[in-house]
Amino acid sequence: KLERQIRKYKTRINRKARQTGVVAGEEGRSWDDDEPRIVKTKRFALKPMLPDEAVLQMNLLGHDFFMFTNAESNQANVVYRRKDGNFGLIEPQV
């Protein structure tokens, strides 16, 4: 039952991601081949949640980081997977 719920949730997340759209990055600009560049821009709404829920979302999506609005501080935060297997939280200073 849990596997079915996870599949359903991933499908819903992917559907929402497709609906928000992906914007191509500066197609007409000339780039040096050795220079790294931004090749894709993704826009999405930041959902208010707690950091623990953001970690769950990140894991469900299979990402190494996840940006969200912290429900406690109402600010944009990022959770990320550390090399030691733990998680980190990035909070802006105001």
C-alpha positions as CSV (number, residue, x, y, z in Angstrom):
1,K,0.0,0.0,0.0
2,L,2.8,2.4,0.9
3,E,4.6,1.7,-2.4
4,R,1.4,2.6,-4.3
5,Q,1.0,5.9,-2.3
6,I,4.6,6.8,-3.1
7,R,4.1,6.1,-6.8
8,K,0.9,8.1,-6.8
9,Y,2.7,11.0,-5.0
10,K,5.7,10.9,-7.4
11,T,3.3,11.0,-10.4
12,R,1.5,14.0,-8.9
13,I,4.8,15.8,-8.3
14,N,6.0,15.1,-11.8
15,R,2.7,16.3,-13.3
16,K,3.0,19.6,-11.3
17,A,6.6,20.0,-12.5
18,R,5.5,19.7,-16.1
19,Q,2.7,22.1,-15.6
20,T,5.1,24.8,-14.1
21,G,7.2,24.4,-17.2
22,V,10.9,24.6,-17.9
23,V,12.4,27.6,-19.6
24,A,15.4,27.2,-22.0
25,G,18.4,29.2,-21.0
26,E,19.6,32.0,-23.3
27,E,19.4,30.2,-26.7
28,G,20.7,33.0,-28.8
29,R,23.9,33.8,-26.8
30,S,27.3,32.7,-28.0
31,W,29.2,30.7,-25.4
32,D,32.8,29.6,-25.2
33,D,32.8,25.8,-25.2
34,D,35.1,25.6,-22.1
35,E,32.9,27.9,-20.0
36,P,30.2,26.2,-17.9
37,R,26.8,27.8,-18.5
38,I,23.2,27.7,-17.3
39,V,21.4,25.4,-19.8
40,K,18.0,25.1,-18.1
41,T,15.9,27.3,-15.8
42,K,13.0,25.8,-13.8
43,R,10.3,27.8,-12.2
44,F,8.1,26.5,-9.4
45,A,6.0,27.6,-6.5
46,L,7.6,27.3,-3.0
47,K,5.3,25.3,-0.8
48,P,5.3,26.2,2.9
49,M,6.5,23.1,4.9
50,L,8.8,22.1,7.8
51,P,12.4,21.0,7.0
52,D,11.6,17.4,7.9
53,E,8.8,17.4,5.2
54,A,11.2,19.0,2.7
55,V,13.7,16.2,3.3
56,L,10.9,13.7,2.6
57,Q,10.0,15.5,-0.6
58,M,13.7,15.6,-1.7
59,N,14.0,11.9,-1.1
60,L,10.7,11.1,-3.0
61,L,12.0,13.1,-6.0
62,G,15.4,11.5,-5.8
63,H,17.2,14.9,-5.7
64,D,20.3,16.0,-3.6
65,F,18.7,19.3,-2.6
66,F,15.2,20.8,-2.3
67,M,14.1,24.5,-2.0
68,F,11.0,25.3,0.0
69,T,9.4,28.0,2.2
70,N,10.0,27.2,5.8
71,A,6.6,27.2,7.5
72,E,8.1,28.5,10.8
73,S,10.1,31.4,9.4
74,N,8.2,32.0,6.2
75,Q,11.6,32.3,4.3
76,A,13.1,30.4,1.5
77,N,15.3,27.5,2.7
78,V,17.2,24.7,1.1
79,V,17.7,21.2,2.5
80,Y,20.5,19.1,1.0
81,R,22.1,15.7,1.3
82,R,25.6,15.8,2.7
83,K,28.5,13.5,1.7
84,D,28.4,11.9,5.2
85,G,24.8,10.8,4.6
86,N,23.2,13.4,6.8
87,F,21.2,16.5,5.7
88,G,22.0,20.1,5.8
89,L,19.7,23.2,6.0
90,I,20.5,26.5,4.4
91,E,18.7,29.5,6.0
92,P,19.2,33.1,4.9
93,Q,20.2,35.7,7.6
94,V,17.9,38.7,7.8
